[in-house]
Amino acid sequence: MSGSDDDMSNGGSQVGSTPKNNGGVMNLSGGIISEDEWERFAKAEGTRFPPCQYSPGLAVWDESGRSGVALVGDSIDAFSPDIGPGALSGLDPETGEEKEVEVTDNDNTSLGAKLEQYQKHHAPEIAALIRLARFGAPYQYNQPHRADRVLKKLWTANVAMRLILSKLTFGLIQPPCIILSQNSDLTFRQVMNRADRTTVLLKSVLLSLLALWTKKFFKLTL
């Protein structure tokens, strides 16, 4: 199957035809990409993912409480596309956005009150999800900068230490948040709260040891 002589003379092409190459590079769709465009593409720095972020306000409603708007799903937060927590949070059965904002004729609760309840419940959960995305595995891309390589080693040591301490204490010290997040029975707030308690405990132990060492050191010097 081929185009007519008129089509070919005008530089057009049809399915199955063989387009001419006028000094450019032919792409798979049959068009021509110029050398300048290939050079521009090769020299482009590419895009950068923005930091994980979210909207602190999830809903608005009027004074009467009869009308309003709620943010749901990906309109609430932004992540790098490969992490997946945005989609997972949207599929979370705990959210139940449609049930929370649904108002029936037999319901005495206004839409505004429903939206306020929705925002009050979900805003802390979204904030915890953002913290998890930021600190759970921040160096998974093997960032090339020297500082990132050093920080990745420190992060790896922190994760390994928490995991080992969790095993040794039979769960008294919680495992790292990236491990806790795999527990489907925990909400994002519960995951980060447990991780924060472990952080406070480890800092308290470290400061206590430092205080004892300092006291002993000054006692010896005096």
Contacts in CASP RR format, 6 or more apart in sequence:
PFRMAT RR
TARGET T0000
AUTHOR 0000-0000-0000
METHOD contacts of the structure
MODEL  1
MSGSDDDMSNGGSQVGSTPKNNGGVMNLSGGIISEDEWERFAKAEGTRFP
PCQYSPGLAVWDESGRSGVALVGDSIDAFSPDIGPGALSGLDPETGEEKE
VEVTDNDNTSLGAKLEQYQKHHAPEIAALIRLARFGAPYQYNQPHRADRV
LKKLWTANVAMRLILSKLTFGLIQPPCIILSQNSDLTFRQVMNRADRTTV
LLKSVLLSLLALWTKKFFKLTL
1 14 0 8 1.000
1 15 0 8 1.000
1 16 0 8 1.000
1 17 0 8 1.000
2 8 0 8 1.000
2 14 0 8 1.000
2 16 0 8 1.000
2 17 0 8 1.000
2 18 0 8 1.000
3 13 0 8 1.000
3 14 0 8 1.000
3 17 0 8 1.000
7 13 0 8 1.000
7 14 0 8 1.000
7 17 0 8 1.000
8 17 0 8 1.000
8 20 0 8 1.000
11 19 0 8 1.000
11 20 0 8 1.000
12 19 0 8 1.000
13 19 0 8 1.000
13 30 0 8 1.000
13 31 0 8 1.000
19 26 0 8 1.000
19 30 0 8 1.000
19 31 0 8 1.000
19 32 0 8 1.000
21 32 0 8 1.000
22 32 0 8 1.000
23 32 0 8 1.000
23 35 0 8 1.000
24 32 0 8 1.000
24 33 0 8 1.000
24 34 0 8 1.000
24 35 0 8 1.000
25 32 0 8 1.000
25 33 0 8 1.000
25 35 0 8 1.000
25 38 0 8 1.000
26 32 0 8 1.000
26 33 0 8 1.000
27 33 0 8 1.000
49 80 0 8 1.000
49 81 0 8 1.000
50 78 0 8 1.000
51 134 0 8 1.000
52 77 0 8 1.000
52 78 0 8 1.000
52 79 0 8 1.000
52 80 0 8 1.000
52 130 0 8 1.000
52 133 0 8 1.000
52 134 0 8 1.000
53 77 0 8 1.000
53 78 0 8 1.000
53 130 0 8 1.000
54 76 0 8 1.000
54 77 0 8 1.000
54 78 0 8 1.000
54 126 0 8 1.000
54 127 0 8 1.000
54 129 0 8 1.000
54 130 0 8 1.000
55 71 0 8 1.000
55 75 0 8 1.000
55 76 0 8 1.000
55 77 0 8 1.000
56 123 0 8 1.000
56 127 0 8 1.000
57 71 0 8 1.000
57 119 0 8 1.000
57 123 0 8 1.000
58 70 0 8 1.000
58 71 0 8 1.000
58 76 0 8 1.000
58 118 0 8 1.000
58 119 0 8 1.000
58 122 0 8 1.000
58 123 0 8 1.000
58 126 0 8 1.000
59 68 0 8 1.000
59 69 0 8 1.000
59 70 0 8 1.000
59 71 0 8 1.000
59 112 0 8 1.000
59 115 0 8 1.000
59 116 0 8 1.000
59 118 0 8 1.000
59 119 0 8 1.000
60 68 0 8 1.000
60 69 0 8 1.000
60 115 0 8 1.000
61 67 0 8 1.000
61 68 0 8 1.000
61 69 0 8 1.000
61 111 0 8 1.000
61 112 0 8 1.000
61 115 0 8 1.000
61 116 0 8 1.000
62 68 0 8 1.000
64 110 0 8 1.000
65 110 0 8 1.000
65 111 0 8 1.000
65 112 0 8 1.000
65 113 0 8 1.000
66 110 0 8 1.000
66 111 0 8 1.000
66 112 0 8 1.000
67 111 0 8 1.000
68 111 0 8 1.000
68 112 0 8 1.000
68 115 0 8 1.000
70 97 0 8 1.000
70 101 0 8 1.000
70 115 0 8 1.000
70 118 0 8 1.000
70 119 0 8 1.000
72 90 0 8 1.000
72 97 0 8 1.000
73 86 0 8 1.000
73 89 0 8 1.000
73 90 0 8 1.000
74 86 0 8 1.000
74 87 0 8 1.000
76 122 0 8 1.000
76 126 0 8 1.000
77 86 0 8 1.000
77 89 0 8 1.000
77 126 0 8 1.000
77 129 0 8 1.000
77 130 0 8 1.000
79 85 0 8 1.000
79 86 0 8 1.000
79 133 0 8 1.000
83 133 0 8 1.000
85 129 0 8 1.000
85 132 0 8 1.000
85 133 0 8 1.000
86 129 0 8 1.000
89 95 0 8 1.000
89 125 0 8 1.000
89 126 0 8 1.000
89 129 0 8 1.000
89 188 0 8 1.000
94 125 0 8 1.000
94 187 0 8 1.000
95 122 0 8 1.000
97 118 0 8 1.000
97 122 0 8 1.000
100 114 0 8 1.000
100 117 0 8 1.000
100 118 0 8 1.000
100 121 0 8 1.000
101 111 0 8 1.000
101 114 0 8 1.000
101 115 0 8 1.000
101 118 0 8 1.000
102 114 0 8 1.000
103 109 0 8 1.000
103 110 0 8 1.000
103 111 0 8 1.000
103 114 0 8 1.000
124 189 0 8 1.000
125 187 0 8 1.000
125 188 0 8 1.000
125 189 0 8 1.000
126 188 0 8 1.000
128 187 0 8 1.000
128 188 0 8 1.000
128 189 0 8 1.000
128 191 0 8 1.000
128 192 0 8 1.000
128 193 0 8 1.000
129 188 0 8 1.000
131 192 0 8 1.000
132 177 0 8 1.000
132 178 0 8 1.000
132 181 0 8 1.000
132 188 0 8 1.000
132 191 0 8 1.000
132 192 0 8 1.000
135 177 0 8 1.000
136 176 0 8 1.000
136 177 0 8 1.000
136 178 0 8 1.000
136 181 0 8 1.000
137 178 0 8 1.000
138 155 0 8 1.000
139 148 0 8 1.000
139 151 0 8 1.000
139 152 0 8 1.000
139 155 0 8 1.000
142 152 0 8 1.000
143 149 0 8 1.000
143 152 0 8 1.000
158 176 0 8 1.000
159 176 0 8 1.000
159 178 0 8 1.000
162 173 0 8 1.000
162 174 0 8 1.000
162 175 0 8 1.000
162 176 0 8 1.000
162 198 0 8 1.000
163 175 0 8 1.000
163 176 0 8 1.000
163 179 0 8 1.000
165 173 0 8 1.000
166 172 0 8 1.000
166 173 0 8 1.000
166 174 0 8 1.000
166 175 0 8 1.000
173 198 0 8 1.000
173 201 0 8 1.000
173 202 0 8 1.000
174 180 0 8 1.000
174 194 0 8 1.000
174 195 0 8 1.000
174 197 0 8 1.000
174 198 0 8 1.000
176 195 0 8 1.000
177 191 0 8 1.000
177 192 0 8 1.000
177 194 0 8 1.000
177 195 0 8 1.000
180 186 0 8 1.000
180 191 0 8 1.000
180 194 0 8 1.000
180 195 0 8 1.000
181 188 0 8 1.000
181 191 0 8 1.000
183 191 0 8 1.000
186 194 0 8 1.000
END
